[in-house]
Amino acid sequence: MNIIKGAPTHPAAGFPSDAARSQRRTVVRYFVLAFLFTITAINYGDRATLGIARSSISHDLGLNPVSMGYVFSAFGWAYVLNQVPGGWLLDRYGSIRVYGASLFAWSLCTLAIAGVGQVPHSLVFPTLFILWAGLGLVEAPAFPANSRITSSWFPTAERGLATSIFNSAQYVAVAFFAPLMGWVTQRLGWEYIFAMMGLLGVLLALLWLATMRAPAKHSAVNAAELAYIREGGALVDIDDRSRRTKRRLNGRQIRFMLTDRTLLGVYGGQYCINVILYFFLTWFPSYLHQARGLSLTETGFAASVPALCGLLGAIIGGAVSDRLLRSGRSESFARKTPFVVGMALASTLCLCNFVQSPLFIIAIMSLAFFGKGVAAIGWAVISDIAPKEVPGLAAGIFNGIGNIAGIVTPIAIGYIVSLTASYDGALLFVAAHCLAAILLYLVVAGKIRRLTLPA
């Protein structure tokens, strides 16, 4: 029977057959998604630590805005450089082992930063730079692994919401951890937030490695759920080494991965949306504290409101995209519509330059980050279009190019703030990238469909 062999009944649309749909099945994929969500929240919580603690670290360790801009960018340099190797590791050794090792390693880096205050003053900058770069290096496989695991557990028609949910963890991390970190920093000191996040990550890594398995090998998954996700277009056997065909990409295939029009549009869109993300993770707390006069504790709570709006936007964007797909609209329309609408809303953050009230500032930022959440459909897109032979590599390139924003944004804003003594130019810098993202998806990116590597 096709349901046993996994032959897709509706492979183009990604919908399971009536036979698979009618069976009583388990829902382990949602528990896996909850696990990914939790790890991603820790991931972004770790990234947010330095932004929350920036003012205290600058004061205690004597680092000026330009120095902190370079420290912030250290994560981005290492993160980008390790994207392609990280994607190759995922394709070579499988998502579960590589993800668990990555989580364990980045948690150790976070723990080590708690001790930076003990090194000689002349070594503070290089030590902090190296440790923050180390964090980026070992976090590199995380999001390609999220994409890969989601592709293996979720049928196409559920993938937009699934990727939006794990991606929305970035907002939950800021909404939950930012107030807590602000309070801990003010009461106990910045060192404690790095120690807290590092220990939490170590425990989660051990739990992941002990319990997580691939769909076909997971003891809690029954045959009905496995058939359902397989028929719906999930790459169930992506980590099955016995079914994997070892191949070396030739020059034409590598050029395809770097020059295909659809891929370039999606890569560029991810870079632009990450400009917003890295502004939020690095300079936004300082903007509230220094430019708008909020205390550290107030900054933490104020930053959590736009983050919660981003969470709401991400869930809505993914749900709308999947609903459009199920209603018969093309994948291009279903995936591009929330991105374009969301980035248009995100561009409104530059309106903060024209108001003074902290309440209005938070309201505008909340609308902008709601839009950013709606637009966060890129991981569903790359899961939909990546050639099935190299999903890890495709996700690695996508995430690598996207996170060049982690290099450019902190440094550019650091110089803008230092040279102008104002954040007005920084907000215009971010808004311009929102408009560029819309053009990339509408003009550059072609039809959203599963791409095929040239022979």
C-alpha positions, 0 to 999 in steps of 0.5 A, a space after each residue: 500500500 502507498 501509505 506504508 511505502 510513503 508514496 505521496 498522494 498530493 506531493 505538490 501541495 503537501 497534503 496527506 491522502 484520505 487514508 492517512 488522514 483517517 487513521 488515529 495517530 499520535 501527535 509526537 511532532 508537536 512535542 518535538 516542536 515544543 522542544 525546538 521552541 524551548 531550545 530556541 528560546 534559550 538560544 536567543 536568551 543567550 544572545 540577548 544577555 550582552 545587550 541587556 548587560 551592555 551598560 553595566 559591562 561598559 561601566 565596569 569594564 571600561 568599554 566605549 560604544 564602538 568597542 561594544 559594537 565590535 564585541 556585538 559583531 564578534 558573534 556575527 562573524 563567527 556565526 556566519 563563517 560556520 554556517 556552511 560547515 555547520 550545514 555540512 555537519 548536519 547533513 553528514 552526522 545528523 541533526 540530533 547529535 550535532 544540535 545537542 553538541 552545539 547546545 552544550 558547547 554554546 552553554 559552556 561559552 555563556 558560562 565562561 563569559 560570567 568570569 570576564 570581570 576577573 581577567 586583567 583590564 588590558 585583556 578584557 576586550 579581546 577575552 570578551 570578543 573571543 568568547 562572544 565569537 565562540 558563542 556564535 561559532 558553536 550556535 551556527 548549526 542551531 537554526 539549520 538544525 531547526 529547519 532540518 528537524 521541522 522538515 523531517 517531522 511536519 508535512 508541507 501544509 503544517 510547516 509554515 506554522 511550525 517554523 513560525 512557532 520555533 522562530 517565535 521563540 526569539 520573542 518569547 526569549 526577550 519577553 521572558 528573559 529581558 525583564 528577569 535579566 534586567 532585574 538580576 543585573 540591577 540587583 546582583 550583577 551582570 555576571 549572574 545572568 551569564 551563569 544562569 543561562 549557561 547552566 540552564 543550557 547545559 541541562 537542556 542539552 543533556 535532556 535533548 541527547 537522552 530523549 530525542 530521536 528521528 521520526 522513524 526511530 522515535 518510540 512514541 510515534 505510531 505508524 499512522 503519524 509516520 505515514 501522515 507526515 511522510 505522505 504530506 511531504 515531510 523528509 522523514 528519512 533525512 537522517 537515515 544514513 542507510 538511505 542516504 546517497 553520498 555525493 560530492 557537489 560539482 562546480 555547477 551545483 555549487 554555483 546553483 546554490 549561490 546564484 539561483 534567483 529564487 535562492 538569492 531573493 530568499 537569502 537577501 530577505 533573510 539578511 534584511 529581516 535579521 537587521 531588525 533582529 540584531 538591532 533588537 538584541 544588541 542596541 534596543 535596550 541601550 536605546 531605551 535606557 540611554 536615549 529614552 531614560 528608562 532604568 534597567 528594570 524598566 528597560 527589561 519590561 519595556 523590551 518585553 512588550 514589542 517581543 510579545 507582539 512579535 510572538 503574536 505576529 509570528 504565530 499569525 503569519 505562519 497560520 495565515 500562510 498555511 491557511 492560504 496554502 490549504 485554501 488552494 493558493 500557490 506556495 508563492 502567494 501563501 509564503 510571500 504575502 505575510 512577508 511583504 505585509 509584515 516588513 511594511 509594518 516593521 518599517 514604521 519603527 522609524 516613526 519613533 524619531 518623531 515622538 518623545 513619550 516612552 509610551 508611544 515609543 513602545 507602541 510604535 516598536 510593538 507594531 513594528 515587531 508585530 510586523 517583523 513576526 508576521 514576516 518571519 516566514 523565511 525558514 518555511 520558505 527555505 524548507 519548501 525550496 531547498 533541494 532535497 539532497 542538501 537541505 542542511 547546506 541550503 539552510 546553512 547558506 540561507 542562515 549564513 547570509 542572513 546573519 551577516 546582519 549580525 556583523 553589519 548592524 551592531 558596528 554600523 549602529 555603534 558608529 552612527 550613535 558614536 558620531 551623531 550622539 543620537 539613535 535617529 539614524 539607527 532607526 532609519 538604517 533599520 527601516 531602509 532594510 525593511 523596504 529592501 526586503 519587500 523588493 527582494 521578495 517581489 522582484 528578485 525571488 521567483 516562484 516558491 517551489 522545491 528546487 532541483 540541483 542541476 545534473 
